[in-house]
Amino acid sequence: MKKLEVDLSPEQVMSLLKEAKKDNVRDYLIFALQFYGECRIGQIVGNRDPRIPGMKPLETEDIREDSIIVDRKGPGRQKVPIPEWLLVELREYVGSRKGRVFDVGADASRLNIRKYAKAAGIPDWKRVHPHRLKWAVARYLKKLGYDPFTIQDMLQHKSPITTKRYVGTIDHEERVEITRKLGELKLA
């Protein structure tokens, strides 16, 4: 059976962002906001998918002191914290413009991420798509030791079942470590 997705390591994400930044600041900012803000591509550039109504693109008035305001997948809006250094770069990019921040849609972003994945030397670059950045965040947060409920909140998931799909199951090394720790519990 053919694997449909590509798992990106944090190192691969950084390589991809580096390639995007060299080529096009707009694309770099889109993908950086996705990764560091745990956002969907539609929350950044807008979404024309009729199954997800009302997701408008990021606009200049949505940029706050320490965050951006994005549409939720369902109804409503959400404040998403963004690292200060990334907000500085975003404000520099926007300058004095008003309105829509990025002049590109989700379809073009899907093509662009593959271009940068290829330039970054990511195997199976043809199967990389923007949402894989969100998966990469989930797995990285798990690796850092965050609990599933924190990861669920960060990724804006309604269900822990969705988050479980993102973070995956534990690998053999994790099982060995857990078994070792359990083995330390002995009857006196």
Buried (B, 14 or more C-beta within 10 A) or exposed (E): EEEEEBEBEBEBBEBBBBBBBEBBBBBBBBBBBBBBBBBBBBBBBBBEEEEBEEBBBBBBEBBEEEBBBBBBBEEEEBEBBBEEEBBEBBEEBBEEEEEBBBEBBBEBBBEBBBBBBBBBEBEEBEBBBBBBBBBBBBBBBBEEEBEBEEBBEBBBBEEEEEBBEBBEEEEEEEEEEEEEEEEEEEEE
